[in-house]
Amino acid sequence: MTRAGDEPSRSPRIAGHALVEALIAQGVDTVFGVPGESFLAVLDGFHEHRDAIRFITCRQEGGAAFMAEAQGKLSGRPGVCFVTRGPGATNASIGVHTAFQDSTPLVLFVGQVASDQRDREAFQELDYRQFFGPGTLGMAKWAAEVQSADRLPEYVARAFHVALQGRPGPVVLALPEDLLGTPTAAPVLPRVVPAQAWPAPGPLRELRALLVAAQRPFLIAGGSGWDAQAARALQRFAENWQLPVGCGFRFQDCFDNRHPLYAGDVGIGINPKLAQRIQAADLVIALGVRLGEMTTGGYTLLQAPRPAQKLVHVHAGPEELGRVYAADLLLQASVGNAARALESLAAPPQLAWREWSAAAAADLAANRVPQAVEPLDMAQVMLTLQRLVPEDTVYTNGAGNYSGWLHRYVQYPGLQHHGRTQLAPTAGAMGYGVPAAVAAALLYPQRTVVNLAGDGDFLMTGQELATATGHGAGRGAGKLVCLVVDNGSYGTIRMHQERGFPGRVSGSELFNPDFAALARAYGWHAGFVDRTAQFEPALREALAQPGPSLLHLKLASEVSTSRTTLGAIRAAALRRA
Ligand SMILES: Cc1ncc(C[n+]2csc(CCOP(=O)(O)OP(=O)(O)O)c2C)c(N)n1
């Protein structure tokens, strides 16, 4: 929509405006970014169309790219981020890498030097095709530089197709500065509907035969591309066949964690009983999930490259099928189409593994019983948290041992109920949780959003608290709460040090600010908690605020993970030495 008013209007239409119109045609109503003089014509397009689309100004491009990544996860459509050339693009690269490893659709637009300055190493010049790939393993699926103003809609449409089709992921489009100011009459193209592969009947019959012959099957679900219908179909498939279901690392919301067939999360800090069960399975069906290092316990739950179990891998990306494992059956299909096809597979009246599935559920229940920890018990904190916040709360985190409490004790509802409720980086990118929470709060103001961050993790992107305040995040019906777990160290690294170099602390200690005072300086409500009993009243007070809140949780530095202490890790390492 073009706004008429007392401002000078631009005529003729320039490519920077055409780009914003192309985004609106794709259904984008919010983009995240940090401005640069390289894309002023696009910023002017956002001004022109401000009734239809908003530009959320962030404080660092890493934060902006994480916000767009979270947008991609939550909406299932590409998140959109705008950054300037060289320094802006390199800052944003963490979000591109995270989107790649999480298979999240994302389009990063980067201002580029003017065409007549290319290849001179002009100011902040970078070759984005070299920097982002796709030859660079694990960055962009496609990186391109728009070649003409009239072809801009073609590039945008292709970017959306590439981001969404097959294994979803990030795309980078560089925008030469001169091109953005060039007039163009190119029409916008329609909203992209991704092409999706269906599983063929023959392999489905084979899959059914493998299931019928199994004694101890196990299903691991995960990856991107899930929607409510797919999650419902997965649940019915699991119910029809009474299959125990684990969720791949940080895809914990694709199966309802409260369901009797849920067996736990298959990731870092896995329940040892669950790891044993997967190793003892005679058939593993991996649905939608990559068989990456975290989901395979470092390629030990399934021995690489030839697992002891029979393996069926279903994935939308042909490049994932057979990447590591010599599977017994490979199906290339989108997760939605695959789940619907699996749901229609008729199960025999007698199933050999009912006790096996019940035992998996019992192991999970036992794993959720906390051991008492003094003076601040993070397990109780998680249980209290989930009791007090609404069921559709979105939980976010970055990387660090602290996230283990979230994954172990919070029960994510299946995404058929409230869409995605877990925003967490498979790539283990520290600093993800705060921007992801800010994005979720801005995109869904009626939803409560809780970020759990480590003290190391939090300060990587903590400046985005200002973005939240500036754009009114957490001021709607939903609350925005950040919980900072302060153990005075990069605790995960300290843990690894104690395992490999016991007692020799090096480079892992932290000086911390007063997190509550810092949050107040950003206009947030803040509180401090160092005992379990203080948490419930502090959280109630936070949830009663009209705006966002931060609670500084001071943890004893001796507490290392949800299962053990530094002292115990050190003692075990010394015994081994
Ligand atoms: C951006 C980034 N830098 C470094 C690392 C390596 N790393 C993984 S966990 C971790 C420490 C996390 O510390 P903190 O957030 O305090 O959580 P804790 O482990 O103490 O619970 C580090 C440095 C990483 N994963 N991501």
The ligand as a Gaussian input file, in Angstrom:
#p B3LYP/6-31G(d) Opt

LIG

1 1
 C       29.053000     -18.228000      19.613000
 C       29.692000     -19.336000      20.379000
 N       30.897000     -19.156000      20.924000
 C       31.466000     -20.153000      21.657000
 C       30.828000     -21.337000      21.834000
 C       31.503000     -22.461000      22.651000
 N       30.721000     -22.660000      23.885000
 C       29.756000     -23.596000      23.997000
 S       28.991000     -23.567000      25.450000
 C       29.975000     -22.321000      26.011000
 C       29.817000     -21.770000      27.387000
 C       28.434000     -21.302000      27.667000
 O       28.468000     -20.583000      28.865000
 P       27.166000     -20.082000      29.585000
 O       26.283000     -19.380000      28.633000
 O       27.569000     -19.300000      30.760000
 O       26.409000     -21.399000      29.991000
 P       26.867000     -22.590000      30.953000
 O       27.564000     -23.586000      30.090000
 O       27.767000     -21.999000      31.990000
 O       25.611000     -23.135000      31.523000
 C       30.889000     -21.924000      25.034000
 C       31.897000     -20.841000      25.209000
 C       29.575000     -21.481000      21.223000
 N       28.854000     -22.614000      21.321000
 N       29.002000     -20.468000      20.536000

